[in-house]
Amino acid sequence: MRVKNLHELNEEILKNLETELKAFTNDEKFDIITLDDGLYSQYFYYKELINIIEKNNLTIKLIFFISTDIISSPGEQILNITSSDAHQNYFQHNDKRAFMNKYQILEIYNTPNCYIGGHGHTHFRMKNMSLKDQTFAIKLECKNMLEIFKDLEIEMKYFAFPYNDELFQFKQYLGKDIIYFGKEREKWKELEYVVMGM
């Protein structure tokens, strides 16, 4: 099984991805594309992404990893923005317009071959904190994230480490029944394990 990670989606990225998918052989039909951060562009283009997958007769599962504090309110949203700039707008101004709203997340969750996973609550970087502060922050991140998914009635089976920082406390608080994604998602890289339940 192979996995590829994306952040923002746009026409150029989809065009390049379609070229890449056409090169697949028949024995490469079960793969995963992960989409980090819950950007509005992912929602805007996800049906087009599904059409590209189906047109190439592939079975690719899509996992959208959401940071639960960065869910926009219904209304005006920003489409053409990088993930990095979208996060800076959130961190500096609490501006969430570049991210999906809960109705868009639920629509994706109820789409065949699409899954919603956790990506922390705030997407703050905790790698350089003291062990004590890191442990406290991650416990709070996990608690808040799980509460929001429960309120949305989303069963969270998958988790992607924010910034791919594979901090052990996430596994400690989320448990062994979650499938974790980290640095292995950089390119169509072989996973050393089978992702169950897909």
Salt bridges, closest charged atoms under 4 A:
GLU18 OE2 - LYS55 NZ 2.76
GLU20 OE1 - LYS4 NZ 3.40
GLU28 OE2 - ARG2 NH2 3.43
ASP31 OD1 - ARG2 NE 3.78
ASP36 OD2 - HIS7 NE2 3.78
ASP36 OD2 - HIS119 NE2 3.84
ASP36 OD1 - ARG185 NH1 2.70
ASP37 OD2 - HIS7 NE2 3.75
ASP37 OD1 - HIS87 NE2 3.90
ASP37 OD1 - HIS119 NE2 3.09
ASP37 OD1 - HIS123 NE2 3.17
ASP69 OD1 - LYS96 NZ 3.91
ASP69 OD1 - HIS121 NE2 3.69
GLU76 OE2 - ARG97 NH1 3.48
ASP95 OD2 - ARG97 NH2 2.83
GLU107 OE2 - LYS47 NZ 3.30
GLU147 OE2 - LYS143 NZ 3.04
ASP165 OD2 - ARG125 NE 2.93
